[in-house]
Amino acid sequence: MNLRQRAERRVDAKIEFQENLYKYIIVNVIIAIICLLFMKSFWLLFIVMFFWGFDVLDKFFKAYSIKDHREKMIENELSKMGE
């Protein structure tokens, strides 16, 4: 796999995470308003936040993995050593 394909895959993962996070926030705000106005209880909000939150965390770890950070640190050290 060439460098461009790796970069495209990383960018796609980051975009997917950001889109999922925005949807998560918007939907949870709407559910919170519905729960506040009509249900007087937030159990539905907590269930949605809990289970959908796992998906958001999964996408976060795929988009911003430790490997990427490690590679950046290695490249930074190699550039320092080369000078």
Backbone hydrogen bonds in HBPLUS format (Angstrom, degrees):
<---DONOR---> <-ACCEPTOR-->    atom                        ^
c    i                          cat <-CA-CA->   ^        H-A-AA   ^      H-
h    n   atom  resd res      DA  || num        DHA   H-A  angle D-A-AA Bond
n    s   type  num  typ     dist DA aas  dist angle  dist       angle   num
A0006-ARG N   A0002-ASN O   3.22 MM   4  6.55 158.9  2.27 150.2 156.1     1
A0007-ALA N   A0003-LEU O   2.95 MM   4  6.19 158.6  2.00 150.4 156.4     2
A0008-GLU N   A0004-ARG O   2.85 MM   4  6.09 158.9  1.89 152.0 157.9     3
A0009-ARG N   A0005-GLN O   2.96 MM   4  6.14 157.4  2.02 146.6 152.4     4
A0010-ARG N   A0006-ARG O   3.01 MM   4  6.24 156.4  2.06 147.8 153.9     5
A0011-VAL N   A0007-ALA O   2.95 MM   4  6.15 161.1  1.98 151.2 156.3     6
A0012-ASP N   A0008-GLU O   2.89 MM   4  6.04 160.1  1.93 148.9 154.7     7
A0013-ALA N   A0009-ARG O   3.02 MM   4  6.21 154.4  2.09 143.4 150.0     8
A0014-LYS N   A0010-ARG O   3.04 MM   4  6.29 153.7  2.12 145.4 152.4     9
A0015-ILE N   A0011-VAL O   2.92 MM   4  6.16 157.8  1.97 152.4 158.4    10
A0016-GLU N   A0012-ASP O   2.91 MM   4  6.08 159.3  1.95 147.4 153.4    11
A0017-PHE N   A0013-ALA O   2.99 MM   4  6.18 156.1  2.04 143.8 150.1    12
A0018-GLN N   A0014-LYS O   2.99 MM   4  6.21 164.7  2.02 147.8 151.8    13
A0019-GLU N   A0015-ILE O   2.93 MM   4  6.13 164.2  1.96 154.0 158.0    14
A0020-ASN N   A0016-GLU O   3.00 MM   4  6.12 161.3  2.04 146.5 151.9    15
A0021-LEU N   A0017-PHE O   2.86 MM   4  6.08 154.8  1.93 151.9 159.3    16
A0022-TYR N   A0018-GLN O   3.00 MM   4  6.22 161.7  2.03 151.0 155.1    17
A0023-LYS N   A0019-GLU O   3.04 MM   4  6.27 163.6  2.07 150.3 154.7    18
A0024-TYR N   A0020-ASN O   2.89 MM   4  6.02 156.4  1.95 145.5 152.6    19
A0025-ILE N   A0021-LEU O   2.96 MM   4  6.21 159.3  2.01 151.9 156.1    20
A0026-ILE N   A0022-TYR O   2.99 MM   4  6.19 172.6  1.99 154.8 156.8    21
A0027-VAL N   A0023-LYS O   2.89 MM   4  5.93 173.2  1.90 156.5 158.8    22
A0028-ASN N   A0024-TYR O   3.04 MM   4  6.02 158.1  2.09 141.3 148.1    23
A0029-VAL N   A0025-ILE O   2.99 MM   4  6.16 149.5  2.08 148.0 155.9    24
A0030-ILE N   A0026-ILE O   3.05 MM   4  6.33 160.8  2.09 151.0 156.1    25
A0031-ILE N   A0027-VAL O   2.89 MM   4  6.14 163.0  1.91 152.9 157.7    26
A0032-ALA N   A0028-ASN O   2.89 MM   4  5.96 150.5  1.98 138.4 146.8    27
A0033-ILE N   A0029-VAL O   2.99 MM   4  6.25 154.7  2.05 147.9 153.9    28
A0034-ILE N   A0030-ILE O   2.97 MM   4  6.26 162.0  2.00 151.2 156.2    29
A0035-CYS N   A0031-ILE O   2.81 MM   4  5.98 163.3  1.83 151.1 156.1    30
A0036-LEU N   A0032-ALA O   2.91 MM   4  6.03 155.7  1.97 144.5 151.3    31
A0037-LEU N   A0033-ILE O   2.91 MM   4  6.06 162.5  1.94 152.6 156.8    32
A0038-PHE N   A0034-ILE O   2.88 MM   4  5.76 167.6  1.90 153.4 157.5    33
A0039-MET N   A0035-CYS O   3.09 MM   4  4.71 131.7  2.34 110.3 124.1    34
A0040-LYS N   A0035-CYS O   2.78 MM   5  5.82 133.0  2.00 169.2 175.0    35
A0046-PHE N   A0042-PHE O   3.07 MM   4  6.35 160.9  2.11 155.6 160.6    36
A0047-ILE N   A0043-TRP O   3.07 MM   4  6.27 153.1  2.15 146.1 152.8    37
A0048-VAL N   A0044-LEU O   3.08 MM   4  6.31 168.1  2.09 153.7 156.2    38
A0049-MET N   A0045-LEU O   2.86 MM   4  6.00 167.8  1.87 154.5 158.7    39
A0050-PHE N   A0046-PHE O   2.96 MM   4  5.93 156.4  2.01 140.1 146.6    40
A0051-PHE N   A0047-ILE O   3.12 MM   4  6.30 176.4  2.12 157.7 156.6    41
A0052-TRP N   A0048-VAL O   2.95 MM   4  5.74 157.7  2.00 148.9 156.1    42
A0053-GLY N   A0049-MET O   2.89 MM   4  5.40 134.0  2.11 125.9 138.3    43
A0055-ASP N   A0052-TRP O   3.09 MM   3  5.26 119.1  2.48  99.5 113.7    44
A0056-VAL N   A0052-TRP O   3.05 MM   4  6.43 155.9  2.11 150.6 157.8    45
A0057-LEU N   A0053-GLY O   2.91 MM   4  6.14 161.3  1.95 150.3 155.0    46
A0058-ASP N   A0054-PHE O   2.93 MM   4  6.13 153.5  2.00 144.6 152.2    47
A0059-LYS N   A0055-ASP O   2.99 MM   4  6.24 161.5  2.03 150.6 154.5    48
A0060-PHE N   A0056-VAL O   2.93 MM   4  6.16 146.6  2.04 143.9 154.0    49
A0061-PHE N   A0057-LEU O   2.97 MM   4  6.23 164.2  1.99 154.1 156.4    50
A0062-LYS N   A0058-ASP O   3.04 MM   4  6.27 145.1  2.16 142.8 152.8    51
A0063-ALA N   A0059-LYS O   2.94 MM   4  6.04 148.7  2.04 141.3 149.4    52
A0064-TYR N   A0060-PHE O   2.83 MM   4  5.92 165.6  1.85 159.0 162.7    53
A0070-ARG N   A0066-ILE O   2.81 MM   4  6.04 157.7  1.86 153.4 160.3    54
A0071-GLU N   A0067-LYS O   2.84 MM   4  6.07 159.3  1.88 152.0 157.1    55
A0072-LYS N   A0068-ASP O   3.04 MM   4  6.30 157.6  2.10 147.3 153.0    56
A0073-MET N   A0069-HIS O   3.00 MM   4  6.28 154.3  2.07 146.5 153.5    57
A0074-ILE N   A0070-ARG O   2.91 MM   4  6.19 156.9  1.96 152.2 158.6    58
A0075-GLU N   A0071-GLU O   2.92 MM   4  6.15 165.7  1.94 152.4 156.1    59
A0076-ASN N   A0072-LYS O   2.93 MM   4  6.09 153.1  2.00 143.7 151.5    60
A0077-GLU N   A0073-MET O   2.92 MM   4  6.17 158.3  1.97 148.6 154.0    61
A0078-LEU N   A0074-ILE O   2.86 MM   4  6.09 159.8  1.90 153.9 159.7    62
A0079-SER N   A0075-GLU O   2.97 MM   4  6.15 153.3  2.04 144.3 151.3    63
A0080-LYS N   A0076-ASN O   3.05 MM   4  6.31 147.6  2.16 142.6 151.4    64
A0081-MET N   A0077-GLU O   2.90 MM   4  6.15 155.9  1.96 150.2 156.7    65
A0082-GLY N   A0078-LEU O   2.98 MM   4  6.07 140.7  2.14 141.4 151.4    66
A0083-GLU N   A0080-LYS O   3.38 MM   3  5.52 148.8  2.48  99.3 107.6    67
